[in-house]
Amino acid sequence: MKIDVIGDIHGCYIEFEQLTKKLGYTWDTGLPVHPEGRMLAFVGDLTDRGPQSLKVIETVCQLISNNLGFYTPGNHCNKLYRYFLGRKVQITHGLETTVAELENTRAATRNKIKTLFISLYENAPLYLSLDDNRLIVAHAGIKQGFIGRSDKQVKTFVLYGDITGEKHPNGMPVRRDWAMSYEGEHIIVYGHTPVQKVRHVNNTWNIDTGCVFGGKLSAFRYPEKEVVSVVSSMPYQEEKFHEFS
């Protein structure tokens, strides 16, 4: 099984298209399809902050429904899902851009996107176990002991990371560096925490290179263990990137 795992897109549709083309996918059918049968996998956080969240939703939903890719949700996906269900959520931290896009479209389009996304989310696994569990894709990562589980503790971890409940001075949550103590044989590919360049620690790969903050959109090629990136068109925001000691 050959898979290209795409990092947090956050509505950066242009960069997504550029990255898939760089990976060898063609868009002749309106969807990225690889001539050698490679598959795309998405680490979550398709929407928010970027300019074209709705287009990203539509494309990914079509890929998954046509069995051309794999998807697992991120925390922003979870929040958008709750918004679509009518639950009380704060329209902040990027959701406001997706909501603005929705409000600027026709009612029929809004309803279509809502239906597509709810179905995508409700049918998605908490994390992806691919190639006979050799490759695990989880939005914010996953501990070795959590693999195979899907309880509330695991859901919190894969959506938000190993959080402490505290916050940094810039408002970002304090997260323990779980990857440093990972000793498993599974390859873990994740995102969620923006880093300047793909971070390879033990058998884990953080591929969120902060496209929506002016960094790059990155992909992890499996089984080659290669990284392919394209440069973002968004304004660079250095303070949004996490530095590990």
Secondary structure, DSSP 4 states (H G I P E B T S, - for coil): --EEEE---TT-HHHHHHHHHHTT-B-TTSS-B-TT--EEEE-S--SSSSS-HHHHHHHHHHHHHTTSEEE---HHHHHHHHHHTT------TTHHHHHHHHHTS-HHHHHHHHHHHHHHHHTS-SSEEETTTTEEE-TT---GGGTT--SHHHHHHHHH-SEEEEE-TTSPEEE--GGGG---SSEEEE-SS--SS-EEETTEEE---BGGGTSEEEEEEETTTEEEEEE--SPP-GGGS----
